[in-house]
Amino acid sequence: MKTRIAETPWGAARVAYAYLGTLVAGLVTGLVAVIAYPITQASSTCQGDTRGFCAAIMTGWVATAVGVLCLVAAAYVLRFGWVWAAWFVVLLLVVAQLVAATGRLWVAWCALLVPAAAALATLERPDAETPRRVVVIRLAILAALVVEVVVWFAWWVSSPA
C-alpha cells in the first residue's frame, strides 16, 4: 500500500483533498491536545493558582507544532507540496489576526475558507511546469504576509491594554 496518492489533484478535486487533509490534520492535532493537557497540568512546570492557564498555554504550543507537522505531512501525502502548507499557515495567521483585531469571534468562521484558498493559490496544471515568475511572485506574497503578521503581532503584544 502506498502512502501517497498517485497524482497531484487538479480542479475541484484539489479543493476537496485540501479539506480532507485539513480534517485529518485537525483530528490528529485535537487528539494530541486532549492527551497533552492533563500531562502538562500534572507537570512540575506549572505551579500555583495559574496551573490551568499554564497548562492551556503549553498545550497550545504543543498543538500548534503538531498541527503544522500534520499539515506538512498532509501536503506530502496529498501531493500538494510545501507551498500549500505555507499558504495554509499564513492564511490561518491572517484569520487569527483579524479575530484578535476585531474582537469578534464570529470572524473565526473565515478559517473555513482557508483550505480552499490555499488550494486555489497553489493551483497549477499537472502536465505543465510552473513558470519561474509565478513561483517568485508566490514566495514574495508569502514573505510579505509573514512580515505583516509578525509586525502586527509585535505591535499587538507591545500595545497597552
C-alpha angles and dihedrals in degrees: 000000000000122000095214132058115254100248141006112279114246133196119349091352089066091059092046092050090047090058091045092052091046092050093051092045090049093049093050091046092049092049091051091048092051090051095042098051098069090041093053092043091053094045122104090239092079112061137167132008095334095059094118093048092047091049091049091052093048091047089050091055092048092047092049092053093045091046093054091047090050091050091052090049091049090049089053097046094044093043094239096130131223091288091068091052090048092051090047094053094044094048090048089052089052091052090049088050091052091050092050094044096048097036089220116126093199088070086072087076085078086075087075088069095052098087092050093045092050091047092050093045090058097038111135137154112272092213096052133059117245111252114250092237091057090053091048092049092049092049091047091052091047091049091049091050092049091049091047093051093046093049091046092048091050090050092046093051094046097044117100116255 
